[in-house]
Amino acid sequence: MAIAIDATLVRLILVPAAMKLMGDWNWWMPSWLDRALPDLSFEAGGADPEPAEA
């Protein structure tokens, strides 16, 4: 019963509601941590891809 309450009440209702109320504060990162973490990019290359020919 505790797992069902946790899964429904906390994870489906409380967490999204808290994130909505906190807005941009959800994504705040301390500057010292930002400097310590590597700068990763998941984008492919710097140039725009060429359109595929039909």
N, CA, C, O and CB atoms as a CASP TS submission, in Angstrom:
PFRMAT TS
TARGET T0000
AUTHOR 0000-0000-0000
METHOD Language model
MODEL 1
PARENT N/A
ATOM      1  N   MET     1       0.822  -1.192   0.000  1.00  0.00           N
ATOM      2  CA  MET     1       0.000   0.000   0.000  1.00  0.00           C
ATOM      3  C   MET     1       0.866   1.255   0.000  1.00  0.00           C
ATOM      4  O   MET     1       0.530   2.248  -0.646  1.00  0.00           O
ATOM      5  CB  MET     1      -0.935  -0.002   1.203  1.00  0.00           C
ATOM      6  N   ALA     2       1.976   1.208   0.723  1.00  0.00           N
ATOM      7  CA  ALA     2       2.863   2.368   0.798  1.00  0.00           C
ATOM      8  C   ALA     2       3.472   2.688  -0.571  1.00  0.00           C
ATOM      9  O   ALA     2       3.648   3.857  -0.914  1.00  0.00           O
ATOM     10  CB  ALA     2       3.977   2.119   1.827  1.00  0.00           C
ATOM     11  N   ILE     3       3.787   1.671  -1.337  1.00  0.00           N
ATOM     12  CA  ILE     3       4.359   1.892  -2.673  1.00  0.00           C
ATOM     13  C   ILE     3       3.327   2.536  -3.589  1.00  0.00           C
ATOM     14  O   ILE     3       3.669   3.423  -4.372  1.00  0.00           O
ATOM     15  CB  ILE     3       4.857   0.560  -3.285  1.00  0.00           C
ATOM     16  N   ALA     4       2.090   2.113  -3.506  1.00  0.00           N
ATOM     17  CA  ALA     4       1.033   2.698  -4.334  1.00  0.00           C
ATOM     18  C   ALA     4       0.803   4.156  -3.967  1.00  0.00           C
ATOM     19  O   ALA     4       0.610   4.993  -4.849  1.00  0.00           O
ATOM     20  CB  ALA     4      -0.272   1.905  -4.183  1.00  0.00           C
ATOM     21  N   ILE     5       0.822   4.468  -2.681  1.00  0.00           N
ATOM     22  CA  ILE     5       0.652   5.860  -2.254  1.00  0.00           C
ATOM     23  C   ILE     5       1.826   6.709  -2.729  1.00  0.00           C
ATOM     24  O   ILE     5       1.641   7.824  -3.216  1.00  0.00           O
ATOM     25  CB  ILE     5       0.517   5.948  -0.718  1.00  0.00           C
ATOM     26  N   ASP     6       3.039   6.169  -2.584  1.00  0.00           N
ATOM     27  CA  ASP     6       4.219   6.906  -3.035  1.00  0.00           C
ATOM     28  C   ASP     6       4.160   7.158  -4.536  1.00  0.00           C
ATOM     29  O   ASP     6       4.414   8.274  -4.989  1.00  0.00           O
ATOM     30  CB  ASP     6       5.500   6.141  -2.677  1.00  0.00           C
ATOM     31  N   ALA     7       3.831   6.145  -5.297  1.00  0.00           N
ATOM     32  CA  ALA     7       3.820   6.274  -6.755  1.00  0.00           C
ATOM     33  C   ALA     7       2.741   7.231  -7.235  1.00  0.00           C
ATOM     34  O   ALA     7       2.968   7.981  -8.184  1.00  0.00           O
ATOM     35  CB  ALA     7       3.620   4.916  -7.399  1.00  0.00           C
ATOM     36  N   THR     8       1.587   7.225  -6.611  1.00  0.00           N
ATOM     37  CA  THR     8       0.503   8.078  -7.092  1.00  0.00           C
ATOM     38  C   THR     8       0.554   9.466  -6.481  1.00  0.00           C
ATOM     39  O   THR     8       0.571  10.461  -7.205  1.00  0.00           O
ATOM     40  CB  THR     8      -0.834   7.440  -6.793  1.00  0.00           C
ATOM     41  N   LEU     9       0.578   9.546  -5.188  1.00  0.00           N
ATOM     42  CA  LEU     9       0.491  10.840  -4.524  1.00  0.00           C
ATOM     43  C   LEU     9       1.758  11.672  -4.704  1.00  0.00           C
ATOM     44  O   LEU     9       1.691  12.825  -5.129  1.00  0.00           O
ATOM     45  CB  LEU     9       0.214  10.646  -3.052  1.00  0.00           C
ATOM     46  N   VAL    10       2.882  11.103  -4.390  1.00  0.00           N
ATOM     47  CA  VAL    10       4.126  11.872  -4.405  1.00  0.00           C
ATOM     48  C   VAL    10       4.626  12.100  -5.823  1.00  0.00           C
ATOM     49  O   VAL    10       4.865  13.242  -6.216  1.00  0.00           O
ATOM     50  CB  VAL    10       5.195  11.162  -3.588  1.00  0.00           C
ATOM     51  N   ARG    11       4.785  11.049  -6.582  1.00  0.00           N
ATOM     52  CA  ARG    11       5.445  11.170  -7.886  1.00  0.00           C
ATOM     53  C   ARG    11       4.545  11.685  -8.998  1.00  0.00           C
ATOM     54  O   ARG    11       5.041  12.286  -9.951  1.00  0.00           O
ATOM     55  CB  ARG    11       5.993   9.849  -8.287  1.00  0.00           C
ATOM     56  N   LEU    12       3.267  11.474  -8.908  1.00  0.00           N
ATOM     57  CA  LEU    12       2.375  11.930  -9.965  1.00  0.00           C
ATOM     58  C   LEU    12       1.691  13.257  -9.657  1.00  0.00           C
ATOM     59  O   LEU    12       1.224  13.938 -10.570  1.00  0.00           O
ATOM     60  CB  LEU    12       1.339  10.890 -10.224  1.00  0.00           C
ATOM     61  N   ILE    13       1.627  13.629  -8.392  1.00  0.00           N
ATOM     62  CA  ILE    13       0.918  14.853  -8.032  1.00  0.00           C
ATOM     63  C   ILE    13       1.841  15.888  -7.397  1.00  0.00           C
ATOM     64  O   ILE    13       1.934  17.010  -7.895  1.00  0.00           O
ATOM     65  CB  ILE    13      -0.221  14.533  -7.085  1.00  0.00           C
ATOM     66  N   LEU    14       2.526  15.536  -6.309  1.00  0.00           N
ATOM     67  CA  LEU    14       3.303  16.511  -5.557  1.00  0.00           C
ATOM     68  C   LEU    14       4.545  17.006  -6.289  1.00  0.00           C
ATOM     69  O   LEU    14       4.815  18.207  -6.284  1.00  0.00           O
ATOM     70  CB  LEU    14       3.705  15.922  -4.251  1.00  0.00           C
ATOM     71  N   VAL    15       5.300  16.124  -6.911  1.00  0.00           N
ATOM     72  CA  VAL    15       6.528  16.549  -7.594  1.00  0.00           C
ATOM     73  C   VAL    15       6.219  17.462  -8.780  1.00  0.00           C
ATOM     74  O   VAL    15       6.830  18.527  -8.872  1.00  0.00           O
ATOM     75  CB  VAL    15       7.323  15.324  -8.070  1.00  0.00           C
ATOM     76  N   PRO    16       5.312  17.114  -9.690  1.00  0.00           N
ATOM     77  CA  PRO    16       5.010  18.044 -10.787  1.00  0.00           C
ATOM     78  C   PRO    16       4.423  19.369 -10.299  1.00  0.00           C
ATOM     79  O   PRO    16       4.712  20.418 -10.876  1.00  0.00           O
ATOM     80  CB  PRO    16       4.045  17.393 -11.759  1.00  0.00           C
ATOM     81  N   ALA    17       3.608  19.338  -9.253  1.00  0.00           N
ATOM     82  CA  ALA    17       3.039  20.569  -8.722  1.00  0.00           C
ATOM     83  C   ALA    17       4.130  21.452  -8.129  1.00  0.00           C
ATOM     84  O   ALA    17       4.132  22.663  -8.351  1.00  0.00           O
ATOM     85  CB  ALA    17       1.973  20.256  -7.665  1.00  0.00           C
ATOM     86  N   ALA    18       5.051  20.866  -7.382  1.00  0.00           N
ATOM     87  CA  ALA    18       6.157  21.642  -6.808  1.00  0.00           C
ATOM     88  C   ALA    18       7.044  22.219  -7.907  1.00  0.00           C
ATOM     89  O   ALA    18       7.495  23.359  -7.799  1.00  0.00           O
ATOM     90  CB  ALA    18       6.995  20.765  -5.859  1.00  0.00           C
ATOM     91  N   MET    19       7.300  21.448  -8.959  1.00  0.00           N
ATOM     92  CA  MET    19       8.129  21.951 -10.055  1.00  0.00           C
ATOM     93  C   MET    19       7.446  23.104 -10.774  1.00  0.00           C
ATOM     94  O   MET    19       8.111  24.054 -11.187  1.00  0.00           O
ATOM     95  CB  MET    19       8.444  20.829 -11.046  1.00  0.00           C
ATOM     96  N   LYS    20       6.148  23.037 -10.927  1.00  0.00           N
ATOM     97  CA  LYS    20       5.399  24.118 -11.565  1.00  0.00           C
ATOM     98  C   LYS    20       5.460  25.381 -10.714  1.00  0.00           C
ATOM     99  O   LYS    20       5.638  26.476 -11.246  1.00  0.00           O
ATOM    100  CB  LYS    20       3.935  23.701 -11.798  1.00  0.00           C
ATOM    101  N   LEU    21       5.316  25.241  -9.411  1.00  0.00           N
ATOM    102  CA  LEU    21       5.362  26.395  -8.517  1.00  0.00           C
ATOM    103  C   LEU    21       6.754  27.016  -8.447  1.00  0.00           C
ATOM    104  O   LEU    21       6.886  28.236  -8.349  1.00  0.00           O
ATOM    105  CB  LEU    21       4.911  25.990  -7.128  1.00  0.00           C
ATOM    106  N   MET    22       7.792  26.182  -8.498  1.00  0.00           N
ATOM    107  CA  MET    22       9.165  26.687  -8.367  1.00  0.00           C
ATOM    108  C   MET    22       9.687  27.320  -9.652  1.00  0.00           C
ATOM    109  O   MET    22      10.624  28.117  -9.603  1.00  0.00           O
ATOM    110  CB  MET    22      10.089  25.562  -7.951  1.00  0.00           C
ATOM    111  N   GLY    23       9.110  26.988 -10.787  1.00  0.00           N
ATOM    112  CA  GLY    23       9.497  27.605 -12.055  1.00  0.00           C
ATOM    113  C   GLY    23      10.974  27.416 -12.388  1.00  0.00           C
ATOM    114  O   GLY    23      11.471  26.290 -12.396  1.00  0.00           O
ATOM    115  N   ASP    24      11.680  28.522 -12.665  1.00  0.00           N
ATOM    116  CA  ASP    24      13.087  28.456 -13.068  1.00  0.00           C
ATOM    117  C   ASP    24      14.006  27.984 -11.948  1.00  0.00           C
ATOM    118  O   ASP    24      15.121  27.538 -12.220  1.00  0.00           O
ATOM    119  CB  ASP    24      13.544  29.809 -13.552  1.00  0.00           C
ATOM    120  N   TRP    25      13.569  28.069 -10.704  1.00  0.00           N
ATOM    121  CA  TRP    25      14.406  27.609  -9.596  1.00  0.00           C
ATOM    122  C   TRP    25      14.667  26.113  -9.672  1.00  0.00           C
ATOM    123  O   TRP    25      15.610  25.628  -9.047  1.00  0.00           O
ATOM    124  CB  TRP    25      13.754  27.951  -8.265  1.00  0.00           C
ATOM    125  N   ASN    26      13.856  25.362 -10.425  1.00  0.00           N
ATOM    126  CA  ASN    26      14.108  23.925 -10.589  1.00  0.00           C
ATOM    127  C   ASN    26      15.441  23.660 -11.259  1.00  0.00           C
ATOM    128  O   ASN    26      16.078  22.641 -10.993  1.00  0.00           O
ATOM    129  CB  ASN    26      12.996  23.280 -11.397  1.00  0.00           C
ATOM    130  N   TRP    27      15.866  24.558 -12.118  1.00  0.00           N
ATOM    131  CA  TRP    27      17.041  24.325 -12.942  1.00  0.00           C
ATOM    132  C   TRP    27      18.238  25.147 -12.492  1.00  0.00           C
ATOM    133  O   TRP    27      19.211  25.264 -13.236  1.00  0.00           O
ATOM    134  CB  TRP    27      16.728  24.630 -14.380  1.00  0.00           C
ATOM    135  N   TRP    28      18.192  25.728 -11.281  1.00  0.00           N
ATOM    136  CA  TRP    28      19.303  26.495 -10.765  1.00  0.00           C
ATOM    137  C   TRP    28      20.449  25.561 -10.391  1.00  0.00           C
ATOM    138  O   TRP    28      20.235  24.506  -9.795  1.00  0.00           O
ATOM    139  CB  TRP    28      18.867  27.333  -9.557  1.00  0.00           C
ATOM    140  N   MET    29      21.669  25.963 -10.751  1.00  0.00           N
ATOM    141  CA  MET    29      22.849  25.176 -10.406  1.00  0.00           C
ATOM    142  C   MET    29      23.877  26.107  -9.770  1.00  0.00           C
ATOM    143  O   MET    29      24.128  27.190 -10.299  1.00  0.00           O
ATOM    144  CB  MET    29      23.441  24.457 -11.666  1.00  0.00           C
ATOM    145  N   PRO    30      24.471  25.716  -8.661  1.00  0.00           N
ATOM    146  CA  PRO    30      25.500  26.558  -8.055  1.00  0.00           C
ATOM    147  C   PRO    30      26.661  26.767  -9.031  1.00  0.00           C
ATOM    148  O   PRO    30      27.007  25.872  -9.802  1.00  0.00           O
ATOM    149  CB  PRO    30      26.008  25.928  -6.739  1.00  0.00           C
ATOM    150  N   SER    31      27.249  27.947  -8.986  1.00  0.00           N
ATOM    151  CA  SER    31      28.321  28.267  -9.941  1.00  0.00           C
ATOM    152  C   SER    31      29.523  27.347  -9.769  1.00  0.00           C
ATOM    153  O   SER    31      30.171  27.002 -10.757  1.00  0.00           O
ATOM    154  CB  SER    31      28.760  29.722  -9.777  1.00  0.00           C
ATOM    155  N   TRP    32      29.841  26.934  -8.526  1.00  0.00           N
ATOM    156  CA  TRP    32      30.987  26.056  -8.333  1.00  0.00           C
ATOM    157  C   TRP    32      30.740  24.688  -8.965  1.00  0.00           C
ATOM    158  O   TRP    32      31.676  24.064  -9.465  1.00  0.00           O
ATOM    159  CB  TRP    32      31.294  25.902  -6.841  1.00  0.00           C
ATOM    160  N   LEU    33      29.502  24.217  -8.950  1.00  0.00           N
ATOM    161  CA  LEU    33      29.180  22.936  -9.565  1.00  0.00           C
ATOM    162  C   LEU    33      29.195  23.058 -11.084  1.00  0.00           C
ATOM    163  O   LEU    33      29.609  22.128 -11.776  1.00  0.00           O
ATOM    164  CB  LEU    33      27.812  22.432  -9.080  1.00  0.00           C
ATOM    165  N   ASP    34      28.751  24.189 -11.603  1.00  0.00           N
ATOM    166  CA  ASP    34      28.764  24.417 -13.047  1.00  0.00           C
ATOM    167  C   ASP    34      30.197  24.402 -13.580  1.00  0.00           C
ATOM    168  O   ASP    34      30.451  23.895 -14.672  1.00  0.00           O
ATOM    169  CB  ASP    34      28.081  25.756 -13.388  1.00  0.00           C
ATOM    170  N   ARG    35      31.122  24.954 -12.814  1.00  0.00           N
ATOM    171  CA  ARG    35      32.529  24.949 -13.225  1.00  0.00           C
ATOM    172  C   ARG    35      33.136  23.556 -13.117  1.00  0.00           C
ATOM    173  O   ARG    35      34.009  23.206 -13.912  1.00  0.00           O
ATOM    174  CB  ARG    35      33.333  25.934 -12.376  1.00  0.00           C
ATOM    175  N   ALA    36      32.693  22.753 -12.152  1.00  0.00           N
ATOM    176  CA  ALA    36      33.277  21.432 -11.918  1.00  0.00           C
ATOM    177  C   ALA    36      32.802  20.393 -12.934  1.00  0.00           C
ATOM    178  O   ALA    36      33.541  19.464 -13.259  1.00  0.00           O
ATOM    179  CB  ALA    36      32.941  20.964 -10.517  1.00  0.00           C
ATOM    180  N   LEU    37      31.583  20.541 -13.433  1.00  0.00           N
ATOM    181  CA  LEU    37      31.038  19.561 -14.363  1.00  0.00           C
ATOM    182  C   LEU    37      31.549  19.809 -15.781  1.00  0.00           C
ATOM    183  O   LEU    37      31.770  20.960 -16.159  1.00  0.00           O
ATOM    184  CB  LEU    37      29.507  19.597 -14.338  1.00  0.00           C
ATOM    185  N   PRO    38      31.738  18.754 -16.569  1.00  0.00           N
ATOM    186  CA  PRO    38      32.173  18.950 -17.950  1.00  0.00           C
ATOM    187  C   PRO    38      31.069  19.589 -18.784  1.00  0.00           C
ATOM    188  O   PRO    38      29.883  19.440 -18.488  1.00  0.00           O
ATOM    189  CB  PRO    38      32.599  17.617 -18.572  1.00  0.00           C
ATOM    190  N   ASP    39      31.474  20.296 -19.825  1.00  0.00           N
ATOM    191  CA  ASP    39      30.520  20.949 -20.730  1.00  0.00           C
ATOM    192  C   ASP    39      30.170  19.963 -21.833  1.00  0.00           C
ATOM    193  O   ASP    39      30.940  19.780 -22.776  1.00  0.00           O
ATOM    194  CB  ASP    39      31.107  22.282 -21.329  1.00  0.00           C
ATOM    195  N   LEU    40      29.011  19.329 -21.716  1.00  0.00           N
ATOM    196  CA  LEU    40      28.579  18.320 -22.677  1.00  0.00           C
ATOM    197  C   LEU    40      27.573  18.904 -23.642  1.00  0.00           C
ATOM    198  O   LEU    40      26.765  19.756 -23.272  1.00  0.00           O
ATOM    199  CB  LEU    40      27.982  17.110 -21.962  1.00  0.00           C
ATOM    200  N   SER    41      27.622  18.443 -24.886  1.00  0.00           N
ATOM    201  CA  SER    41      26.654  18.855 -25.886  1.00  0.00           C
ATOM    202  C   SER    41      26.145  17.612 -26.597  1.00  0.00           C
ATOM    203  O   SER    41      26.921  16.749 -27.008  1.00  0.00           O
ATOM    204  CB  SER    41      27.275  19.865 -26.892  1.00  0.00           C
ATOM    205  N   PHE    42      24.849  17.539 -26.731  1.00  0.00           N
ATOM    206  CA  PHE    42      24.250  16.399 -27.410  1.00  0.00           C
ATOM    207  C   PHE    42      23.826  16.751 -28.830  1.00  0.00           C
ATOM    208  O   PHE    42      23.170  15.955 -29.502  1.00  0.00           O
ATOM    209  CB  PHE    42      23.057  15.889 -26.623  1.00  0.00           C
ATOM    210  N   GLU    43      24.196  17.922 -29.277  1.00  0.00           N
ATOM    211  CA  GLU    43      23.887  18.351 -30.632  1.00  0.00           C
ATOM    212  C   GLU    43      24.918  17.753 -31.587  1.00  0.00           C
ATOM    213  O   GLU    43      26.079  17.571 -31.221  1.00  0.00           O
ATOM    214  CB  GLU    43      23.864  19.903 -30.735  1.00  0.00           C
ATOM    215  N   ALA    44      24.495  17.455 -32.794  1.00  0.00           N
ATOM    216  CA  ALA    44      25.399  16.897 -33.798  1.00  0.00           C
ATOM    217  C   ALA    44      26.079  18.031 -34.556  1.00  0.00           C
ATOM    218  O   ALA    44      25.404  18.856 -35.171  1.00  0.00           O
ATOM    219  CB  ALA    44      24.634  15.965 -34.777  1.00  0.00           C
ATOM    220  N   GLY    45      27.393  18.078 -34.517  1.00  0.00           N
ATOM    221  CA  GLY    45      28.161  19.037 -35.316  1.00  0.00           C
ATOM    222  C   GLY    45      27.721  20.483 -35.176  1.00  0.00           C
ATOM    223  O   GLY    45      26.738  20.782 -34.498  1.00  0.00           O
ATOM    224  N   GLY    46      28.456  21.375 -35.820  1.00  0.00           N
ATOM    225  CA  GLY    46      28.121  22.784 -35.733  1.00  0.00           C
ATOM    226  C   GLY    46      27.340  23.268 -36.934  1.00  0.00           C
ATOM    227  O   GLY    46      26.647  24.282 -36.848  1.00  0.00           O
ATOM    228  N   ALA    47      27.434  22.569 -38.053  1.00  0.00           N
ATOM    229  CA  ALA    47      26.785  23.023 -39.281  1.00  0.00           C
ATOM    230  C   ALA    47      25.394  22.406 -39.415  1.00  0.00           C
ATOM    231  O   ALA    47      25.109  21.348 -38.853  1.00  0.00           O
ATOM    232  CB  ALA    47      27.645  22.670 -40.507  1.00  0.00           C
ATOM    233  N   ASP    48      24.550  23.080 -40.160  1.00  0.00           N
ATOM    234  CA  ASP    48      23.228  22.540 -40.440  1.00  0.00           C
ATOM    235  C   ASP    48      23.360  21.366 -41.402  1.00  0.00           C
ATOM    236  O   ASP    48      24.158  21.419 -42.338  1.00  0.00           O
ATOM    237  CB  ASP    48      22.296  23.631 -41.026  1.00  0.00           C
ATOM    238  N   PRO    49      22.586  20.307 -41.183  1.00  0.00           N
ATOM    239  CA  PRO    49      22.670  19.166 -42.092  1.00  0.00           C
ATOM    240  C   PRO    49      22.093  19.511 -43.463  1.00  0.00           C
ATOM    241  O   PRO    49      21.181  20.329 -43.583  1.00  0.00           O
ATOM    242  CB  PRO    49      21.936  17.960 -41.501  1.00  0.00           C
ATOM    243  N   GLU    50      22.630  18.884 -44.469  1.00  0.00           N
ATOM    244  CA  GLU    50      22.152  19.068 -45.825  1.00  0.00           C
ATOM    245  C   GLU    50      20.811  18.348 -45.981  1.00  0.00           C
ATOM    246  O   GLU    50      20.644  17.250 -45.451  1.00  0.00           O
ATOM    247  CB  GLU    50      23.191  18.545 -46.854  1.00  0.00           C
ATOM    248  N   PRO    51      19.861  18.938 -46.691  1.00  0.00           N
ATOM    249  CA  PRO    51      18.592  18.228 -46.905  1.00  0.00           C
ATOM    250  C   PRO    51      18.781  16.990 -47.766  1.00  0.00           C
ATOM    251  O   PRO    51      19.593  16.982 -48.691  1.00  0.00           O
ATOM    252  CB  PRO    51      17.566  19.154 -47.555  1.00  0.00           C
ATOM    253  N   ALA    52      18.033  15.958 -47.456  1.00  0.00           N
ATOM    254  CA  ALA    52      18.122  14.705 -48.228  1.00  0.00           C
ATOM    255  C   ALA    52      17.453  14.906 -49.578  1.00  0.00           C
ATOM    256  O   ALA    52      16.416  15.563 -49.678  1.00  0.00           O
ATOM    257  CB  ALA    52      17.459  13.513 -47.459  1.00  0.00           C
ATOM    258  N   GLU    53      18.047  14.342 -50.600  1.00  0.00           N
ATOM    259  CA  GLU    53      17.462  14.452 -51.930  1.00  0.00           C
ATOM    260  C   GLU    53      16.459  13.338 -52.143  1.00  0.00           C
ATOM    261  O   GLU    53      16.685  12.194 -51.747  1.00  0.00           O
ATOM    262  CB  GLU    53      18.549  14.411 -53.014  1.00  0.00           C
ATOM    263  N   ALA    54      15.358  13.683 -52.769  1.00  0.00           N
ATOM    264  CA  ALA    54      14.279  12.704 -52.979  1.00  0.00           C
ATOM    265  C   ALA    54      14.517  11.876 -54.195  1.00  0.00           C
ATOM    266  O   ALA    54      13.709  11.006 -54.517  1.00  0.00           O
ATOM    267  CB  ALA    54      12.946  13.388 -53.096  1.00  0.00           C
TER
END
